[in-house]
């Protein structure tokens, strides 16, 4: 924890970047899943 106390700015920047990356990948996966579901639905009907 001493390193985190010494440089909280870099820690928060890393956390913010990681959160943004995870959020973006989740949004992309959700969009892709919806697209695949629509294509399968149209193929069945």
C-alpha angles and dihedrals in degrees: 000000000000090000091051091051091047094052112020092155095064090044093054091045090053091047092048092050091048092049091049091049093049091046092050093048091049091051091048092049091049092051092047091049091051091049092050091048092052092049092050091047092052091047091053095046 
